Amino acid sequence: MKSYTHEIVTLWYRAPEVLLGSTHYSTAVDMWSVGCIFAEMVRRQALFPGDSEFQQLLHIFRLLGTPTDKQWPGVSSLRDWHVYPQWEPQNLASAVPALGPDGVDLLTKMLKFDPADRISAKAALDHPYFDSLDKSQF
């Protein structure tokens, strides 16, 4: 993990660790962005259309639930963490109704709060969602 600026990536695709002020992050931030774009392609509208970093976090928390230190160790120690409203996670499938069960599973793994738990690009390509593709073409 390297130290970077927190002002990266288009706001709608920015990972929560970046929104919360982390300057130490990995390629997991890219997988969060891929998840947001994947959902947007299916929905034909942004999954988290915030107009500020704070509003972006609220959009994320309303759908995925407010993260806790149990599910994302150290989240409350991040520089820009505040006491946020406590939302319960919603059914992600209802946010992307055109996506089948394998797609929802893949999206769920891309949008894990804890970057250490987020699916890698390699693992994502091996996910059952892509089983019907002829991988010899890639």
KAWO-V773577 format. One record per pair of residues at least 12 apart in sequence whose ideal C-beta (glycine too) atoms are under 10 Angstrom apart, sorted by the first residue. I is the first residue (numbers start at 1). J is the second residue. Records with the same first field share a line. If there is no record, write none. Layout:
I = J  J
This chain:
1 = 22  23  24  25  26  27  28  115
2 = 23  24  25  26
3 = 22  23  24  25
4 = 18  22  23  24  25  26  29
5 = 18  23
6 = 18  19  20  21  22  23  25  53  79  80
7 = 53
8 = 25  29  33
9 = 29  30  32  33  36
10 = 33  36  37  46
11 = 46  48  49  50  51  52  53  55  56
12 = 33  36  37  40  46  47  48  49  50  51  56  59
13 = 29  30  32  33  34  35  36  37  40  46  47  48  56
14 = 29  32  33  36  48  50  53  56  57  60
15 = 28  29  30  31  32  33  35  36  60  111  113  115  118
16 = 29  32  48  56  57  60  61  64  67  72  75  78  111  112  113  114  115
17 = 29  32  72  74  75  78  113  114  115  118
18 = 32  33  53  56  78  80  115
19 = 48  50  53  54  56  57  60  78  80
20 = 53  57  67  72  75  76  77  78  79  80  81  82
21 = 53  78  79  80  81
22 = 74  75  77  78  79  80  81  115
23 = 79
24 = 115
25 = 115
26 = 115  116  118  120
27 = 115  118  120  121
28 = 110  112  114  115  116  117  118  119  120  121
29 = 115  118
30 = 110  118  120  121
31 = 109  110  111  112  115  118  119  120  121  123  124
32 = 60  110  111  112  113  115  118
33 = 110
34 = 106  107  110  111  118  119  121  124
35 = 47  106  107  108  109  110  111  112  118  119  124
36 = 48  60  107  110  111
37 = 110
38 = 96  99  103  106  107  110  111  124  129
39 = 63  92  95  96  99  103  104  107  110  111
40 = 96
41 = 96  98  99
42 = 95  96  97  98  99  100  103  104  107
43 = 95  96  97  98  99
44 = 98
46 = 59
47 = 59  60  63  64  92  95  96  107  111
48 = 60  61  62  63  64  95  111
53 = 80
54 = 80  82  84
57 = 80  81  82  84
58 = 84  85  87
60 = 87  111  113
61 = 84  85  86  87  89  113
62 = 85  87  88  89  90
63 = 87  89  90  91  92  94  95  111
64 = 87  88  89  90  92  95  108  111  112  113
65 = 86  87  88  89  90  113
66 = 83  84  85  86  87  88  89  113
67 = 81  84  89  112  113  114
68 = 86  113
69 = 81
71 = 89  112  113  114  117
72 = 112  113  114  115  116  117
73 = 114  116
74 = 114
75 = 113  114
89 = 108
91 = 104
92 = 104  105  107  108  111
93 = 105  107  108
95 = 107
99 = 129
100 = 129
101 = 128  129
102 = 127  128  129  130  131  132
103 = 127  128  129  130
104 = 129
105 = 119  127  128  129
106 = 119  123  124  127  128  129  130
107 = 119  129
109 = 123  124  127  129
110 = 124  127
125 = 138
